């Protein structure tokens, strides 16, 4: 029977392989084949390591550039490009447990065919509750919104500190992670989930491809006679304003705020300030958009029982002109009264859409904040 050699190589996804060898040939041939395959393994592993090292070097360079860009944000006569979400709420009045959280976004802007798009490149989270602290950084590729790097530092009220770092390739796969303790608190998957969630909030607040669907069908609720309904709305409005005044003076107030600085390249810099007030439910939202040439202000009043919009007010000032709109709604969301000094009215259609968009941001943020 002639001598022969059979071998099978199974390549691993990460560059390694298994070798299955059966031979009746000379031992020298076996040794040469084995040496050849081992060389291949070393070369493949080295190439993979070099690719990983190059990616980490790229991430560190992008991180450094992002930090420099943040340091120059709003300087040199340029408009700042940033957004901050603030959420404060009393978890438990008896203990008390009071949560304070801020999310800071830094972004680039580009315009195509009159449509401005905002692309975040860096996100910072600061969270504290009852002496516990959490600080998080997320580096994002602004071109494709791919997560590149996540850092988290947590500290308990007893002083125990956890630090984690995760590095990701261009496909979103974690290629390196570093921890200061085995008790990590997070994983590369959970950090990506947080990052995706924060990007969703950004897109909701800046209308980056996000709009709430607007209900067009009535809900079939029994409606109150108009005069009585108008009186109810005014009473609820007065109560809401009173609660807001007391809340603003409270030692631990409930509130959510979104502040956006944008535009400024071929348009005047703009500041958007959205404030949301709540106890068990959101009962009032205000929105201000201001620049050198325009000042707009809106209020949205919600039924404290079911968060349905019952009243909206908008005031716009531009080039010496001032216009106001007031819309009153019945239990089914139908406009029952319009008061305006402008002939351009829409029965509150756009106000209802804006109120729903703002309420969606609030509900999304609070549901995560209470976890």
N, C-alpha and C positions, 0 to 999 in steps of 0.2 A: 504494500500500500504506500503511495507517495506521501511525503510530508506535506502538510498544509497548515496555514494559519488563518483563523477566523477571529475577527475582533469587531466589536460594536461600540460606538461612542454615543452616549446620550448627553447632549448639550443642555446645561442648565440655563435658565432665563438670565441669571446674573453673570454668566460667562464661564462657570465651572462645568465639569462633565463627569460622568461615570464611565469606566472602561470595563468591558467584559471581554476576556481574552481566552481563546482555547487554541492550543497549538501542539503540533507534533514536530515542529521545525526546530532548528538549532536554537539553543538558549541565547546565542548572540543576537539573533534577529529579534527575539522577544525583548531583550534589553534595549536595543536600538529603538524599537517602536515605543517602548515605555518612556524612554528619554525624550523622544520626539513629542509625545503627547504631554509630558510634564512641562516641556518648554512651551508648548502651546497654551497650557493652563496658566503658566507664569505670565506670558505675554498678554493673554486675555484679561487676567486679573489686574495686571498693571494698567492696561488700557481703561478698564472700568474705573479703577482708582483715580487715574488721571482725569477722566471725564467728571467724576465726582468732585475732585479737587478744583477743577476749572469752574464748575458750577457754583461751588461755595465761594470761590474767589469773586465770581460775577455777582453773587448775592451781596457779598460784603461791600463791593464797589457801589452797587445800586443803593444799599442802605446808607453809605456815606454821602452819596449824592442827594438822596432824599432828605437827610438831616441838614445838609447845606441849603437846600431849597426851602425847607421849613424855616431856617434861621433868617432867610432873606424875604420870607413871605410878608407882603405889605410894605416893604422898604423900597427905597430908591424911587419914590414917586409912583410906584405901581400899586394897583388895588390888591388887597389880600384875597386869596382864594382858599377859603376854609369854611367849615361848618362845625358847629358844636351842638350836641344834644345833652341836655341836663335833665336828670330825673331824680327827684327827692320825694320820699314818702315815708310815713310813719307805719311801720309794720305792726308794732305792738305797743300800745300806749302804756301798759302796766310796767313793762320791763325797764325802760322803753327800748325798742329796736327801731332805729332810724337809718334808712338806706340812702346814701348819696352816691350818684353815679354820673360821670361825664364821658362822652365820646367825642373825640376831636378828629375831624377828617381834614386832610389836605389834598387838594385836587388840581388838575390842569383843566383848562377849558379850550375847546376848539369849536369853530362855527362852520357849518356847511349848508349852503342854500338858506341862510337865515336861521338855521336851527343850531342852538348852542348845546354842546354836550359836555358834561362834567365827568372826568375820569379820576377817581381817587388813586393816590399812590402811597399814602401812609395813613394809618388809623392808630389812635392812642386811646386806651380805656383807663380810667381811674375809678375805682369802686371802694367804698368803705361802709361797714356796718358793725356797730358795737365793738369797735377796736380792731376788727379784722380789715386787712387791706389787700387790694389786688391792683397791680399795674400790668398793662398788656400793650404790646406793640405789634402791628401787623404791616408788613411790607408787601405792597401790591404792584404788579406790573401794570402801569396805566394803559398800555396798548391793548391787552387782552383780559385785564382784570384777574389774571392768574395770581394765586397766593404764592409768594416767594419765600417768606420767612415769618415766623411767629416767635415772640418772646413773652413769657409770663413770669412775673414775680409776685408771690403771695406771702402774706405774713399774718399769723394768727395774733389774737390779743395777748397770747402768752409769749410772743417773740419767736415762734418757730417760722423759719423762712424756707420757701420753696422757689427754685428758679428752673425754668425750662427754656430750651431753644430748639426750634425745629426748622430744618432747611428742606426746600422742596425743589424738584426738578421741573422742567417745562411742562410736564404732563400732570403735575400736581402730586407726584409720588414723593413721600418723605425719604430723603437720602441720608440724612444725618440728624441725630437728636442728642442733646446734651442736658444732663440733670445734675443738680447738686445733692440730690437725695433720692433714695429708692421710692419714697412716698411722693409720687409725681403730681398727683391731683388731676393731671390732664393727660391726653394722648395726642399724637399728631392728627388723628381723625377729629377729635373734639375741638382742637384749635382751628382746623379748617372749617368745621361747622359754625363756630363762632364768627369767623371771618366772613363767611358767606352770608350769615344772618346780618352782620353789621353793614355789609354792602347792600343788602336788600333795604335796610332802613334808609341808607343814603339815597338810593334810587327812588324810594317812596317820597322822601322829603324834597328832592330836587326834580321830580317828575322825569327821571331818566328812564323813559319807556314804561312808566307805571302810572296808571289812572284807575281809580276805583270804578267798578261798574255802577251806573246810576239806576236805581229802581224807578221804573216807569209805571208799574201797576200800583193801584191804591191797596191799602191793607184791609179795607172793609170795616174799620173801627167806627163805632158810633161817635158822631161829631157833636160838639157843643155849639149852641147858637152863637153866631158871630160876636155879638156884643159881649156876651159872657166869656167867650174864648179870648177876646182881646184883653179883657180885664184880668183873666188868669195869667196870660203871658206877661203883662206888665207887673203883676205881683211876683211871679217867678223871677223876672229880670231883677227887680229890686232886692229879692232875697239873695240872688246870685251875687250881685254887687256887694252886698253886706258880707257874705261869706268870703269873698275875695279880699275885702279890706281886712277882715279878721285873720285870714290865712296869711296874708303878707306880713302881718305883725307877729305871727306865731313864732315861737322858738324853733319848732320843727315843722315847717310848712309842707303841705303836699303840693307838688307842681311839676310840670314838665315844660321845657323850653327848647326851641330849635332856633339857632342863630346862624344865618348864612351870609357870608361876604362874597360877592362875586362881581362879574362884569368888569368894566374898567379899561379894556383895551381900546375898542372903538366906541364905547359907551361910558357914561359916568358910573363910578363905583356905586354899588347898591348894597343895602343891608336889609335882610328879611328877618323879622323877629316874630316868632309864633309862641304864644303862651297858652298852656292848657291847665285848667283847674279841675280838680276832682276830689271826691271823698270816696264813697263806695262806687261812684260812677263819674264820668266826665260830665260836668254841667255847664262849662263855659270855655270858649276858645277865642282868643284875639289874634289878629294877624296884621302886621305892619310891614309895608314895603316902601323904602324911601331911598331917594338918590338926590342929586343936585337939582333935577328938573321935575321930580314927581314925589308925591307923598300919598300913599294909599293906606287906609285903615279899615279893618273889618272886625265885626263881632258875630259870634255864633252862639246862640242860647239853646241848650238842650233840656228836654224834659228829664228831670232827675230820676224818674222811675224807669225809663226805657232808653234814654239817650237819643230820642228822636228829635230832630231839629224843629224848634217851634218859633224861632225868630232869628232874623239876620239883619245886620246893618253894615253898610259900606259907605265910605267917604273917600272921594278922590280929589286931590288938588294938583293942578298942573297949569303952568303959564298963566297964573292969576285967576283961573277958573276953579270953582269948587262945586262938586255935585254930591248928592246924598241919595241913598236908597234904603228904605225900610220895608221888609217883607214879613208878614205874619202868616203862620201856617196852622191848618187844623190838625186833628189827630192822625190824618192819613197823609200828611205832608203836602196837601194842596194849599196854594197861596190864597188866602181869603181877604187880604188887604195889602195894597201897595201904596207907599208914600214916598214921593221923590220929586226933586226939582228938575229932573231930566225927563225928556220924552222917550228916552231909550231905556225901556224896562223889559224884563223877561219872566215875570212871575217868580223870581228867585231861582231860576234853573241853574245858573252858574254858582250861586251861593250854596245850593244844595249839594252840588258836586264837590265844591271846595270843602264844605263841612265834612262830607263823607271821607274825603282824602285825608284830612287832618285827623279825624277820629280813627281812621285805620292805622295811622302812624302811632297814635297814642296807645291803641289796643295792642299792637304788635310789640311795642317797647315795654309796656307794663306787664304783659304776659311773661316776657323773658325776665324782666327785672324782679318779679316776685318768685321766680323759681329758686 
